[in-house]
C-alpha cells in the first residue's frame, strides 16, 4: 500500500466505531519500520493525536481497524503535538520531497512516496520520481540501496545503476 493512501484513512475501534483518521506516520528507515501511527481525534478546536503501534492493529483494508475498545482507547497515549513524540523516527511528511543523490553526487530525483505494510509496520520500498513534468519516471529503492539519510538521501548506486532501474 502507498503511504499517501494510508494517510487520511478512517480508523475504527474494536467495536466498529469511527474514532478518527490517520494523520501521520513516524518512520525509522535504518530498521525499515513504521514505528508509530498518529490518529487525529477530537474536533478542530480540541485536536489530539492517538499514538498507535503495531500491537494495536487488527486489520488494514479500506479502514484501519484497531484491537482496542472504548475503555482501552482511554488508556492509550494521546499527544497534542506529533513532533513531541517522534523519538528517533521522522515524520512521513518530512521525508517526502527529499532530494535523492547517486553515490557520485548526481541528482536522481525526489522522494514521492513509500510502499508500506501498515499492519506489519514495515516499509518495503521508497518511490523516487525523476524527470521533468512531461517525462516523469520512477525508480523504486529499498533500504539496501540507501547509504545515508539526512537533508538528502544518498544511494549506494552510481548513475548508471540508477538509469538501469528507471521505469
C-alpha positions in Angstrom: 0.0 0.0 0.0 1.2 3.5 -0.7 1.8 5.6 2.4 0.0 8.6 0.8 -3.2 6.3 0.5 -2.8 5.2 4.2 -2.6 8.8 5.5 -6.2 10.0 5.8 -7.7 6.5 6.2 -10.6 6.3 8.7 -9.8 4.4 11.9 -12.3 2.2 13.7 -12.1 0.8 17.2 -12.6 -2.9 18.1 -16.4 -2.2 18.4 -16.6 -0.7 14.8 -16.9 2.9 16.0 -15.1 5.5 14.0 -12.5 7.2 16.2 -10.6 9.4 13.7 -8.3 9.4 10.7 -4.6 8.5 10.2 -2.9 11.9 10.4 0.8 10.9 10.2 3.2 8.0 10.4 6.6 8.1 12.1 9.2 6.1 10.2 12.7 4.7 11.1 14.5 3.9 7.9 17.5 2.1 9.2 15.1 -0.5 10.6 12.5 -0.2 7.7 9.8 0.4 10.3 6.7 2.4 10.6 7.3 3.0 14.3 4.1 4.8 15.2 0.8 5.8 13.6 -0.8 9.0 14.7 -4.6 9.2 14.6 -6.3 12.6 14.8 -9.1 12.5 17.3 -11.4 15.3 18.6 -12.6 18.4 16.9 -10.6 21.1 15.2 -10.5 23.2 18.4 -9.5 20.3 20.7 -7.5 18.0 18.3 -5.3 15.4 19.9 -3.3 12.5 18.4 -3.8 9.0 19.5 -0.5 7.0 19.2 -0.9 3.6 17.7 1.8 0.9 17.4 1.8 -2.5 15.6 0.3 -4.4 18.5 -2.8 -2.2 18.4 -3.7 -3.0 14.7 -6.3 -5.7 13.9 -6.7 -5.2 10.2 -5.9 -2.8 7.4 -8.2 -2.7 4.4 -10.4 0.3 3.4 -10.3 1.2 7.1 -7.7 0.8 9.8 -9.2 -1.5 12.4 -7.8 -1.5 15.9 -7.8 -4.2 18.6 -8.7 -1.6 21.2 -12.2 -0.9 22.6 -13.5 2.3 24.1 -12.1 1.5 27.5 -8.7 0.7 26.0 -8.7 4.0 24.0 -9.0 6.0 27.2 -5.7 4.4 28.4 -3.8 4.9 25.1 -1.2 7.6 24.8 -2.6 10.9 23.4 -0.4 13.8 22.5 -1.1 17.5 21.5 1.9 17.7 19.1 3.2 14.8 17.0 6.8 16.2 17.0 7.0 15.8 20.8 6.5 12.0 20.5 8.7 11.1 17.5 11.8 9.8 19.3 14.3 8.6 16.7 11.7 8.5 14.0 10.9 11.1 11.4 7.6 12.2 10.0 6.4 10.9 6.7 5.7 14.4 5.5 9.3 15.5 6.3 10.6 12.6 4.2 8.5 13.3 1.1 10.2 15.7 -1.3 13.8 15.0 -0.1 16.3 15.1 -3.0 17.9 11.8 -3.8 21.5 11.7 -5.0 23.5 8.9 -6.6 26.7 7.8 -4.8 28.7 10.1 -7.2 26.6 13.1 -6.2 24.3 13.3 -9.2 20.7 14.4 -8.7 18.4 11.3 -9.2 15.0 12.9 -8.3 12.7 13.5 -5.3 11.0 11.0 -2.9 7.3 11.0 -3.8 6.0 8.0 -1.7 6.7 4.8 0.2 5.3 1.3 -0.2 4.3 0.2 3.3 2.7 -2.7 5.2 0.8 -0.8 7.9 -0.3 -4.0 9.7 3.3 -5.3 9.9 4.6 -1.7 10.4 7.1 -2.3 7.6 8.5 -0.1 4.8 9.0 -2.2 1.7 10.3 0.4 -0.8 10.7 4.1 -1.5 9.4 5.7 -4.7 11.6 8.3 -6.3 10.3 10.4 -9.2 12.8 11.6 -11.7 12.5 13.7 -14.9 10.5 16.8 -15.8 6.8 17.5 -15.9 6.2 15.8 -19.3 8.6 12.9 -18.9 8.3 11.7 -15.3 9.7 8.3 -14.5 10.0 6.4 -11.3 12.7 4.4 -9.6 11.9 2.0 -6.7 14.6 1.8 -4.0 14.9 -0.4 -0.9 16.7 0.2 2.4 19.7 -1.8 1.0 20.2 0.9 -1.7 20.5 3.7 0.9 23.9 4.9 2.0 22.9 8.0 4.1 19.8 9.9 5.1 20.0 13.5 6.3 18.9 16.6 4.4 19.4 14.5 1.3 19.1 10.8 0.7 22.3 9.3 -0.8 22.2 6.0 -2.6 24.8 3.3 -2.8 24.1 3.2 -6.6 26.0 5.1 -9.2 24.3 7.0 -12.0 24.5 4.1 -14.5 22.9 1.7 -11.9 20.1 4.3 -11.3 19.4 4.7 -15.0 19.1 0.9 -15.4 16.4 0.8 -12.8 14.2 3.7 -14.0 10.9 2.6 -15.4 
